[in-house]
């Protein structure tokens, strides 16, 4: 069974499980061609913990 849990527009993001190691539960389907950025969890955490440049 396919169910739409939410629709996202331009500039939206998904993939919150990268923050807390929860299992991936969704499959993403696009209605039109798009560009996506994949960030591995270890890389995301390294960026998250890096002090901001002020």
SULBELMO-V489221 format. One record per backbone hydrogen bond with DSSP energy under -1.0 kcal/mol. NH is the residue of the N-H (numbers start at 1). CO is the residue of the C=O. Records with the same first field share a line. If there is no record, write none. Layout:
NH->CO, CO
This chain:
12->9
18->15
19->16
21->17
44->40
45->41
46->42
47->43
48->44
49->45
